[in-house]
Every structure is written in structure tokens, then in C-alpha cells.
Amino acid sequence: MVSLKSNNSTIDTSCGSLRGKYPVVLDGGKTTIYIADKSREAEIIERYKARTKR
């Protein structure tokens, strides 16, 4: 699990490496996910928005 602490923005990478991953900020900065394929960023944002509107 990736843990972000809001006070000092520490990233816990105990579950895997973030090397080669691209951050996608969702929900006004409340949620950040990391993806390997940057070309899918827009698709992931749209799917997230559609899922949260339910």
C-alpha cells in the first residue's frame, strides 16, 4: 500500500517500487494513484469520475 502523509508528503514504498510509474491526482488532490502507462491517464481520470458519480 502506498501511504502519503499530508504533513510532510512521505511516500511509503514498502509494497513495491514507484520507479517508472506516473502519478495521477484524483478527487481534487485527495487521491493519488500511480500508473505505468502515462497515455492512459485521461482514460483513468474519466473512469474515476464516472465511478464516483454513482
Sequence and secondary structure as in RCSB ss.txt:
>XXXX:A:sequence
MVSLKSNNSTIDTSCGSLRGKYPVVLDGGKTTIYIADKSREAEIIERYKARTKR
>XXXX:A:secstr
  EE TTT  EE TT   TT EEEEEGGGTEEEEES GGGHHHHHHHHHHHHT 
